[in-house]
């Protein structure tokens, strides 16, 4: 497997974020987004396995002029695969999804995930109506996808990025749910709850 460094992938995706709303999936995706630079428009998930894409869809529909990027892992995407059908039906042009696919369930001990064998997440996304669905295996392709994320006239888009299984230092976002929600609400111009 030609596998990329997940921190390099996420850093490339978030390098020129310019107001991009980011939903960071449970575990490594949240740590990697935080490692790329903690930001008030990043919404890291704690204990919401399988929910990243649906939260991203909700943000994309509620904020149609804003770009929304979901960064999640293969285990969470497998758990929330049905969300791709809803996204394919709703077709929010401002939503992009990146799956960091290390072919393992990192949160539960590194067991081999189905993406190492028969599960084709790009094929599933296409079958659900997400026409711009691609497999990515180079940083050049990541950079090209990162540029496409800024185009809100077409979408949604989906990318499955093969990454190396690496046990990297955990750079943790805040675990304070009220703080996380109020921080993103404040940056979007809403009152705290």
Phi, psi and omega in degrees: 000128174279100189247137180266161174283122187297326179292324176295320179299309183294319178301320179294319179296325187259004185302315180239067189283327172040059177085008179294128173277131183235126170258117182258115182298167183305137173081228187306319178301320178293319179294320182291321177294322177293319178298329179285350179129111179301139186214142181295341179264016173256129180247094180279141180265139173235114174072028180238049184305128178088001187257352188303312183294322180289324175294318177300318178299314179301316177297317181297320179287323181283334182234067189297341179268354180261148175274137182234130178237128173258127174244115184222176180253169182295323179296315179293322179294320177298321180290326182251031185301329179298337179298330180296327178294318179292319178296317178297329177284315182285327178052053177292122184290346185260011183252131174233144181233130174239125176257122174272103190254101176260008179059033180208153175269089186295328184285342185242015174120003175086021177297150180296132179269170182293341180289348176280351184233266191259340185282120180250094184295326177296316178297320178296313180301315178298315181296335179274359176102010177265092187299321179271081179235127185217153172266135182238134180225003179228156177294330176298318177293324176298314180298320177296316178296319180302322177292320180296329180303332183280353179267109181265009180272340178226150180156181001287171177227153185220137176223133174253115184251119177284121181240159178285144172284112182224140177263084184269161177303136178278117175255097191273136170283173177301144176260003182276102184302318179297317178299313183299313181295313182293328179295312181289322177300316180299317180289339176270359176092014180258156177287150176296158178260000000 
